[in-house]
Amino acid sequence: MKHLFLILSILFTFTTHMFAQIATLTSPDGKLNLQFHVVEGQPQYSVEYEGKTILEQSPLGIVTNEGDFSTNLTYKSHQTTSVEKNYTQDKIKQSHIRYEANKMVVSLEDAKQRGLNIEFQVSNNNVAFRYELPQWGERRACVVEKEATGFKFPESTTTFLSPMMGAMGAFARTSPSYESGYTNDEPVGKPTHGNLGYVFPGLFRIGDDGWALISETGVTSQYCASHLSDGTREGLYHVAFPDMRQNNGFGSNGAQLSLPGFTPWRTITVGSSLKPIVETTIPFDLVEPLYEPSREYQYGRGTWSWIVWQDQSMNWNDQVKYIDLAAEMGYEYILIDALWDTNIGYEKMEELISYANSKNVDVFLWYNSNGGFNDAPQGPRNRLSSSIARKEEMKWLKKVGVKGLKVDFFGGDKQETMRFYEDILSDANDYGLMIIFHGCTLPRGWERMYPNFVGSEAVLASEMLIFSQDVREKEAFYATLHPFIRNSVASMEFGGVFMNKFLNRGNSRGQQRLTTDVFQIATGILFQNPVQMFALTPNNLTDAPATLINFMKEIPTTWNETLYIDGYPGKYSVIARRHGEQWYIAGVNALEEPLELELSLPMVAGKKVSIYSDNSNREAVVNSSKINHNGKVKVTLLPRGGFVIKQ
C-alpha cells in the first residue's frame, strides 16, 4: 500500500508539473471538445470531435517586442459563458444565421506578471480563438512579431492546400495573389518551394475520423493577414506572418497594436463529413459591421469584355456591344476593365455610362491599385493609392453614376496592405461605391465587416483558363475543390461561365475549352459571389444553346440557403442553393470516367424541376421531371461534365 501511495504521489506531482491546468470547452451539441493545457509554461490546446482526435496538443502564444508570451507562462484563471447571436446577411451563403457557442477566456501571466488572455468560442462544428493583450502598466502599444499558434494533426492526415506565391513575382511583380493550385490528398509535411507555406483556408482530412478547415477572420487595418507555414512530418503547421519581401520590401511583417487589443480570430471548422465545411458561417459569426452603408447596395450579374476579348476590346464600339449584351440578358452591370482611361477617356466614359444607364445597365470600372509597390502598367494608375487622389476620383465616379470599382494588383498581406484595403472600402462607401478586389488576398469576414465589399478573386480564376493550357486541363479538378475550400470561407469573384468553345474572340480555334456547356452553368451555381461578372460574349446569343442562355438570364447571385449534398475534393462536388423559394442543385465531375450518383434531395421532393445534363455527345439537354416524394434522384455526370436541377 505504501508503494502504491508513493507511485500515485509521484504521478500526481509529475502530472501537475507537466499539466499545470486543464480547462475544457464543449460545443452546445456536446460533439466538439476543446481542451486547454499549460505544459511546462507553454499554453497548448487539443480538439476532439465525437471522441476522435482532430488536433493533437498544439501550441499557442505570441511574441511581442515587449516580451515572449508563448513560454514560461502561468495559468491564473478561466471563465466560461455562452454566446448567442441572430443576424441577417444578404451577400453570403445564408441569409438568416443563428450563432450559438460556448465561450471561455483563459488568463495567463508571464514572469513579470504581465497578462495575456486567450478567448475561445466553440460552436457546433467550429472552434475559434484569438488573443487579447491587455494594457501592461504604462505600455499602451506593442508590436506582435510572430505567433506560436499551431495546428498539429495526426500523422495519418492528408492535405488540400494552396501554396503561398513568392513575393514580387508573376505579372509585373504583383504576387502573391492567392492564385496557386492545390495539394491533392497528400500527406502532411510536404514543403512548398522556398518554404513559403500555404494560404488560408487549408483543408485537412484526418483519415476516416473527420475533416477540418483552417482559416482566419476579422482581419482589419489593425493587424496583418497571416497564412500557414510549411508543415512538419509530425503534422504541425504554424500561423506565419507575411514575407518581408512583399510590396517591394517596404513595410512591416508583424502587427502594431494599441493596448488593450485583439488579434484576428483563428477558426477550425470540423465535421465527420464535408457538410459542416460547406455550410459554415463562422467567418461572419465572429465579426460585426465596421460602418453603416451609405446607401442600399444592389447585387447582381454583369458582362465584361476583357475576359475573352482581352485588351483589344477596350474601345467604345466593343463596350457598347457588351452593354447591349447585358441589356439583352437582363443583367444589372457591365464591368469596363483596364485601359479605359486611355482608350476611351474620361469625357467619353461619361457618355458611355449614360448610354449604359439608358439600357438599364449600371457600370463597374477597373482601377490599378498601385502606387509604388509593383510594375503593373495598366491604367488608371495612381488614382487610388493616396487619400487625396482617391477621394477626388471617387467624387467624379459618384457624379457620373458609376456603381462600383474592381481594384487590381495588391500583392501582399502586410498590415500596411490591410490598411490600404480598408481605406479603399471606407472611402468608397462614403461615395456609394461597391468594391471588388482582384489580384488580392483572401477576404477574412469582410462581407459582414464592410457593407460595400462585394467580393474578391483570390483564386486561380477564369483569366487563367485563357492563359494556361494546364489550367484548362485542370478546370474540372479545381472546380471540385473551391466549394469545399476557398469559397467555403468567403465570396469568390470567379468571372466564369464560358459559352465559347474556344476562349478567344474568334471562337473557332486556339484555347479550346475542355468542359461541357452544362459544366459551365453548374459553376454559376457552385461558385458564390453577390456580384458576378460572367464570361458570356455577344456571339453567344446566337451560337450557344438557347436553353442555356435562358438559364443564364435567370441565374441569381445571392442565396438564402446553401447545403452540402455530396462530393469529394478533387473528384466531384454537388451543392444545393436556395434563392427565395427556388432551389438550384448543381454538380460537376473531375474524374476521367462517368460518375453515377443517387442523391437525396428532400428540398425538391414531389416537385416539378428542370434537369440540365450532358448527352453522350457532350451536348446540353434539358428535361422536365417530377421528383419522387422520397426525394431520391439518380444523375450521371460525364467526365468534365455536370448537371443542374432547377426547381
Residue, then its C-alpha position, 0 to 999 in steps of 0.5 A: m500500500k505504501h508503494l502504491f501511495l508513493i507511485l500515485s504521489i509521484l504521478f500526481t506531482f509529475t502530472t501537475h508539473m507537466f499539466a499545470q491546468i486543464a480547462t475544457l470547452t464543449s460545443p452546445d451539441g456536446k460533439l466538439n471538445l476543446q481542451f486547454h493545457v499549460v505544459e511546462g509554461q507553454p499554453q497548448y490546446s487539443v480538439e476532439y470531435e465525437g471522441k476522435t482526435i482532430l488536433e493533437q496538443s498544439p501550441l499557442g502564444i505570441v511574441t511581442n517586442e515587449g516580451d515572449f508570451s508563448t513560454n514560461l507562462t502561468y495559468k491564473s484563471h478561466q471563465t466560461t459563458s455562452v454566446e448567442k447571436n441572430y443576424t441577417q446577411d444578404k451577400i453570403k451563403q445564408s441569409h438568416i444565421r443563428y450563432e450559438a457557442n460556448k465561450m471561455v477566456v483563459s488568463l495567463e501571466d508571464a514572469k513579470q506578471r504581465g497578462l495575456n488572455i486567450e478567448f475561445q468560442v466553440s460552436n457546433n462544428n467550429v472552434a475559434f480563438r484569438y488573443e487579447l493583450p491587455q494594457w501592461g502598466e504604462r505600455r499602451a502599444c506593442v508590436v506582435e512579431k510572430e505567433a506560436t499558434g499551431f495546428k498539429f494533426p495526426e500523422s495519418t492526415t492528408t492535405f488540400l492546400s494552396p501554396m503561398m506565391g513568392a513575393m514580387g513575382a508573376f505579372a509585373r511583380t504583383s504576387p502573391s495573389y492567392e492564385s496557386g493550385y492545390t495539394n491533392d490528398e497528400p500527406v502532411g509535411k510536404p514543403t512548398h518551394g522556398n518554404l513559403g507555406y500555404v494560404f488560408p483556408g487549408l483543408f485537412r482530412i484526418g483519415d476516416d475520423g473527420w475533416a477540418l478547415i483552417s482559416e482566419t477572420g476579422v482581419t482589419s487595418q489593425y493587424c496583418a493577414s497571416h497564412l500557414s507555414d510549411g508543415t512538419r512530418e509530425g503534422l504541425y503547421h504554424v500561423a506565419f506572418p507575411d514575407m518581408r519581401q512583399n510590396n517591394g520590401f517596404g513595410s512591416n511583417g508583424a502587427q502594431l497594436s494599441l493596448p488593450g487589443f485583439t488579434p484576428w480570430r483563428t477558426i477550425t471548422v470540423g465535421s465527420s463529413l464535408k457538410p459542416i465545411v460547406e455550410t459554415t458561417i463562422p467567418f461572419d459569426l465572429v465579426e460585426p459591421l465596421y460602418e453603416p452603408s451609405r446607401e442600399y447596395q444592389y447585387g447582381r450579374g454583369t458582362w465584361s469584355w476583357i475576359v475573352w476579348q482581352d485588351q483589344s476590346m477596350n474601345w467604345n464600339d466593343q463596350v457598347k456591344y457588351i452593354d447591349l449584351a447585358a441589356e439583352m440578358g437582363y443583367e444589372y452591370i457591365l464591368i469596363d476593365a483596364l485601359w479605359d482611361t486611355n482608350i476611351g477617356y474620361e469625357k467619353m466614359e461619361e457618355l458611355i455610362s449614360y448610354a449604359n444607364s439608358k439600357n438599364v445597365d449600371v457600370f463597374l470600372w477597373y482601377n490599378s491599385n498601385g502606387g509604388f509597390n509593383d510594375a503593373p502598367q495598366g491604367p488608371r494608375n495612381r488614382l487610388s493609392s493616396s487619400i487625396a487622389r482617391k477621394e477626388e476620383m471617387k467624387w467624379l465616379k459618384k457624379v457620373g453614376v458609376k456603381g462600383l470599382k474592381v481594384d487590381f494588383f495588391g500583392g501582399d498581406k502586410q498590415e500596411t496592405m490591410r490598411f490600404y484595403e480598408d481605406i479603399l472600402s471606407d472611402a468608397n462607401d462614403y461615395g456609394l461605391m461597391i468594391i471588388f478586389h482582384g489580384c488580392t488576398l483572401p477576404r477574412g469576414w469582410e462581407r459582414m465587416y464592410p457593407n460595400f465589399v462585394g467580393s474578391e478573386a483570390v483564386l486561380a480564376s477564369e483569366m487563367l483558363i485563357f492563359s494556361q493550357d494546364v489550367r484548362e486541363k485542370e478546370a474540372f479538378y479545381a472546380t471540385l475543390h473551391p466549394f469545399i475550400r476557398n469559397s467555403v470561407a468567403s465570396m469568390e469573384f470567379g468571372g466564369v461561365f464560358m459559352n465559347k468553345f474556344l476562349n478567344r474572340g474568334n471562337s473557332r480555334g486556339q484555347q479550346r475549352l475542355t468542359t461541357d456547356v452544362f459544366q459551365i452553368a453548374t459553376g454559376i451555381l457552385f461558385q458564390n459571389p453577390v456580384q458576378m461578372f460572367a464570361l458570356t460574349p455577344n456571339n453567344l446569343t446566337d451560337a450557344p444553346a438557347t436553353l442555356i442562355n435562358f438559364m443564364k438570364e435567370i441565374p441569381t447571385t445571392w442565396n438564402e440557403t446553401l447545403y452540402i449534398d455530396g462530393y469529394p475534393g478533387k473528384y466531384s462536388v454537388i451543392a444545393r442553393r436556395h434563392g427565395e423559394q427556388w432551389y438550384i442543385a448543381g454538380v460537376n465531375a473531375l474524374e476521367e470516367p462517368l460518375e453515377l450518383e443517387l442523391s437525396l434531395p428532400m428540398v425538391a421532393g414531389k416537385k416539378v424541376s428542370i434537369y440540365s445534363d450532358n448527352s453522350n455527345r457532350e451536348a446540353v439537354v434539358n428535361s422536365s421531371k417530377i421528383n419522387h416524394n422520397g426525394k431520391v434522384k439518380v444523375t450521371l455526370l460525364p467526365r468534365g461534365g455536370f448537371v443542374i436541377k432547377q426547381 
